[in-house]
C-alpha cells in the first residue's frame, strides 16, 4: 500500500515534531509548513492526500487558507486544528466545507484516528465487512437444514440483501462475486422449496404457510384500520425488498418504522395475478368463477387490472367490513402523481386510502426495450440506485413528506418483485401461450420438466384453466423461456433483463412496511 501524503501547516510546527515522527512511524509521509503562503505554493507543485491546518496563524488565517485550498483542490480533505471552541468558528468552518477538526492541544493518537477516519476508512470498512461475512458465510445456510420453513427462507433472503448492501461499501469485487454465487445457490434451493410446498400452502393453509397475496389485506392492513386515524396504503408495483432497503434511510427521516416484514407473492409473480389477488382476497381460480366479467385471461386484450377498486369493495363485503370508507387511486404518470400530491389533505377524509404506483414496474420493462435504461440498470446495484434516484425526485416522495406532517398511518407494500435473468430455456408451445418470460400458460407445453415447476392441473396452484388441457410452467433460478425459432437472437435480447412471473426470492419474498409519523 502506498504511503498517504500529509501536509501539516502550523506556525508552531517545531512543537509538533514528535507528532510528525509518530505519524511517519505509522506509515504516513508528512510535510510540514509554518505559514499559508508557503503551503499554497507547495500545493501548486505537489499533491497530498490530507491537510492538517492550524486555524490561528500570522499573515493568513487557517480559514482564509481553507477557502483558497477549496478553490484549488476541492476534493482534498482538510482538518482544522484550533484552540478556539466557539460555536461561530465551528459554523464558519463547516460552511467552508471543513472535513473534520481537532482541538488543541492534540495528542498523536488523536491525529492518527483522524487520518484513519478520513483516509483509511474505506479499507477498514472493507476488511471488517469481509471478516464478518466470512464468519457468517455458511451459518446463513445452517438455518435451512433438512426442513426449512418459509420464515427461515425469509431470514436468509434478508441476510443476503443485508450483505449485498454492505458489500457496496467495500472495494472487494472478489467477495461480492462470492456473495452472488451464494445467492445463486440459495435461489436454486428456494426453487426446490417452493416446488415442494406451494400446492400445500394454496390448498391446506396453516401456520406453516406464509401470508400470501390473497391474504395480505386481511392479515397486514385490516387490523390497523381505525375510525380515529386515517391509513394510507401505498402499493408500488414490482418493488423488491432490497429496493425498500435502499430508500429506507430517506423514509426514516420522516416516519418511524412500526413493523418491517415480508410476505409471499402467489404464482405467477406477475401483476395480473398478484395484484388482483391482493385486492380481491381471492386466488385467481376463484376470481374467474365469481367475477368472470372482471377477471381477464392472459390472452385477453383488455386491461387486466382495471377492476381493482371493485375487487376491493367485494373483499370488504366478504370480510364483513362494508363500513370502511376507502378511496382508490392508480398513478400511471407524473401528472396523476402531482395531482394526488396537491390533494394530500384530501386523502385523509377516508378510513383507508389506497394508492397504486406503477413507476418501478416501468423501469423493469423499459430495461428490456431501451438501451439507455439498460446502461443505467446494468446490474442489481445499478437497479437499486436507479430506483433510489427516481424515488428521491418523484412526486411520491413529496406526497409522503406531506403526509408525514399529518395525523395518519402508512403501509408500504408491493405485489411482486423481479429478477435479473441469465439462462435461456427452450420451450415449445402453441400460439395461444403467454408472452411472459418466466411462466407459460398454454396447451402442449414442451420443456425440460427437471428445470421448471409444472402444474398440469392449474387448480392445484389456485389458477384458472383457460381450457381443459392447459397447464402452467414456472421458471426458477435465473432462467427464462425462449422459443426454438430465433432462439439465440431472443436469448441475447433478454439476457440480463429484469423479469418477473417465476420463482425466486427476489420475486416472491416481498416487503410489507408499516409506519407512523415521527
Secondary structure, DSSP 4 states (H G I P E B T S, - for coil): -PPEEEEEE-TTGGGGHHHHHHHHHTTEEEEEESSHHHHHHHHHH---SEEEEES--SSS-HHHHHHHHHHH-TTSEEEEEES---HHHHHHHHHTT--EEEESSP-HHHHHHHHHHHHSHHHHHHHHHHHHHHHHTTHHHHTTSSS--HHHHHHHHHHHHHHHHHHTTS--HHHHHHHHHHHHHHHHHHHHHHHHHHHHHHHS--TTSPPBGGGHIIIIIGGG--SSSEEEEEEETT--HHHHHHHHHHHTTTEEEEEEEEEEPPSS-SHHHHHHHHHHSS-HHHHHHH-TTT---TT--S-TTTTHHHHHHHHHHHTT-TT--EEEEEE-SHHHHHHHHHTGGGGGGSSEEEEEE-HHHHHHHHHHH-HHHHHHTSSHHHHHHHHHHHHHHSHHHHHHHHHTTSSEEEEEE-S---EE--EEEE-B--TT----SSEEEESS-B--GGGEEEESSGGGGT---SSTT-EEEEE-TTEEEE-STTHHHHHHHHTT-EE-SS--HHHHEEEEEEEEE-
